[in-house]
Amino acid sequence: MQLIDRRRLRNWVAIGALGLFIGAGVVAYPFVLLGATSRFGVSGVAAALLIFAAISFALPGRRGIEALRRGAAPSVGIPILLVAAVSTRDALYLQLVPSAVYLTLAGWFYASLRSDDSVVERVARFLVPEAPEFIRPYCRKVTGLWAAFFAASALVIASLALAGAGSGWAFFTGKLVYALMIAASLVEFLVRKTWFRYYFHGGWFDRLWRRLFPPENTPEGRRSMQHIADYWRGYDG
């Protein structure tokens, strides 16, 4: 049991650190961009971002090429926008970069629906290795919803940038879209917990939710109970 807890803890720490890093970048980008372009110019900032993007893409090696082939093709738009910013010195291209990032995420999530395990299922199994097989259809639906969310965010960001709504673009890109992600994640968590009634961990929240939504009252909850019982029976054996 201790080994399982340690593995889960490492997974949660890894995902949490990555989420904080990405979140900090999302929140900071529109506000850092203004100061950076004022000091180093549009071309200087774009060139620095272009170098960073090239290094980031080169690190995974063949995986980067595979990601493009399997649905992350919109990421090609990021270096194109940065090259355009370097050559034209127009900050508009830098404002469109977050739109390309979200479009890339939308493509990645949507492309994963062509495989057996969607992005959400891969993350779920990374965080909860003992997750049951019957979560697959639900994970596919959530993956599709996130793909739609990222695509809509890309459209809003691009529209605000093209309309010249600088303050509106900064507010949505740096604050509102991230707040919406947190809210959507919280709602999805509560929906998932209520639907499956999967109380594997037995922590304070599981105990609270079990009292509010007993698993034995629904077919999905009874299936979760059976999976947990089978898991521990096999673990003890």
Buried (B, 14 or more C-beta within 10 A) or exposed (E): EEEEEEEBEEBEEEEEEEEEEEEEEBBEBBEEBEEBBEEEBBBBBBBEBBEEBEEEBEEEEEEBEEBBEBBBBBBEBBBEBBBBBBEEBBBBBBBBBBBBBBBBBBBBBBBBBEEEBBBBBBBBBBBBEBBBEEBBEBBBEBBBBBBEBBBBBBBBBBBBBEEEBBEBBBBBBBBBBBEBBEEBEEEBEEEBBBBBBBBBEEEEEBEEBBEEBEBEEBEBBEBBBEBBEEEEEEEEE
